[in-house]
Amino acid sequence: MTTPIITRFRHIDADTDTIYVGEIEITEERGDFGETLTDATVLSCWAYGLAVEEVNVYEKGFPADLRRAIIQTAFEQRQTPPATPVELPSDWEEFEVLGVSYTYRIQSPAELPAVMNDIERQANGLKRVTRIVPLYEKKYIVQCDGSFDEMRRELSRVKIH
C-alpha cells in the first residue's frame, strides 16, 4: 500500500457554469496480480455558482455523473496541475475583516481639497473620509469609512468656496 496523495482540483461543469473546487485523496496500490488499484475519496468540495456553498458529492441527490467528472478532473490535475493554484474557501478562514471602506465618484458644486495621505487627512480634520482624489471639472473620487451622510457632512466642512 502506498501513502495517500491529497491534491486539489478545480472542475467547471459546462452545463451549469458552476465551478467546483476541493481536495481529493488518491491511493494507489498493487492488486493480487500486479495490477494498479486506485481509490479516490473527495475530502471536501465547494460549488461556486450564485453563491459559494460546501457540497457533499456522496449525498444521494448529488448527480453521479458529475461526481465522476469531478474525480476525473482531479486525476488529470494531479498529473498536470492548473496554471493558477486552486484556492479553497477554507484558505480564507485566517483572514479577519478589520473595516469596510466605500468609494464614491462624486461631482461637487464647490472645489474640494486633494487628500492623498493620512497627513493631509489630519490637516483637513477628516475622520471618516480617508481620500479625496480630484478628477476634472469638480469631479472627485472619495474614499470613506462611514456612511454616505457622514461623507457629505465631512466634505461640507472642507469644501473650498
N, C-alpha and C positions, 0 to 999 in steps of 0.2 A: 504494500500500500504506500502511496506517495503522500506527501504533505499537500493538503488542500491549498489551492490558489484562490485568493479573493481578488476580484477585478471589478472595475466599474464599467458601466455601459450607458450608452445613450441610444435609444431606439425611437425613430419617428414613425408613427402609424400614418401611412399615406391616406387612409380612408377618412380619418378624423382630424388630421394635422395635430394630433396630440403627441407631445414628446414625453417619453418615459426614460427616467434616469434611475440608477440604483447600483447595488452591489450584488454580485453573484459569487458563489463558492463553487469551484470546479475541482473535482477529484478524479484522478486517473489511476487505474490500477490494472494489473495483468490478470487475465482470466485463467482458467484451468488449462487452456490450450495455447497460451501465449498472446491471445488477442487483447487489445486495449479496451477496457471498460471505462466509460466516462459517466460520471454522475454530476449533475448540476443542480444547485439549490439557490433560488433567488432569495437573498437575505433581506433586501429592502428594495422598495420601488416607489417612486413618486411620479404622478402624472401632471404634466404642465399643459393645461388646457385653458379654460376661462379662469381657473384658479389652480393653485398648487395643492394637491392632496396626496396623502400616502395611500397606496393601494396594496392589497394582498392578491398577488397573482394566483394564489392557490384557493381563493374563495370559489364557491360553487358558481356564482354568477359571472366570474371573470372569463372572457372568451378563451377557450383552449388554443385556438389558432393564434391569437395574439400572444399568449404566454409562450408558445413555441417560437414565434417570430422574435420575441424579446430574448429568449435564451440563445437562439441562433445568432442574433446580433452580438450578444455578449461573447460568444465563442469567437466570432470574427474579430471583434475589437480586442480580444485578448491577444490575438496574433498580430493585428495591425491596429494599434491604438489610434483614436481620433486625433486630429491635428491640435485641437484645443482640449485641455484636460476636462474631464467630466466633474462638474461640481454638483454636490448634493445639497438639498436644503439643510441637512444636519450640519454641514460645514459652517453655516451662518449662525449657529446657536451661540457661539462665543462672542458675537457682536452685541453691543448694548447701544441703544439709541440714546444719545445724550441731549438731543434737541432737534427741533424742526425749524426750518427756515423757508420762507416763501420768497419767490422772486416775482416782481411785478414790472411790467413795462407800462409806463405812465406818460401822460402829457400834462404839463403843469402850466397854468396861466402866468405863474411867476418863475423866475430863474431860481434854480436850486444849486447849492454848492456841491462840488465834487467831493465825495468821501470814498477814498480808495484804501484806507487802512485804519487801524484802531486809534492811531494818534489823531487823525482828522475826525474820526468819530467822536472821540472825547472832547476835542476842541469845539465841536459844534453842539455838545451837550446831548448827543443821541444815546438812547438806551436800547430801544428795540430795533431801530434801523441800523443795519451794520454796514451797508454800502450804498452809495448813490453814484451811478455811472452816467455821465452826460452822453447823449447820443447826438441829436441835432434838433433844431427848431423846438427847443424846450421839451424835448422827449428824453426820458431817463429810464434806466434800469435800476430798480430799487430792491435791495435785499433786506428782509425784515424778519425778525424772530417772533413777532407778535401778529396780532390781527390786522386787518385792513384799516380799521378805525384807529388803532394805535399808530399805524404808519402815517395816516393822514394828520393826526394830531402833532406828531413829531415834525413832519415836513412843514406844517403851517408855522411852526416856531423858527425854522431855519431858512425859510424862503427869502430870497433877495429881491427887494422891491424895485 
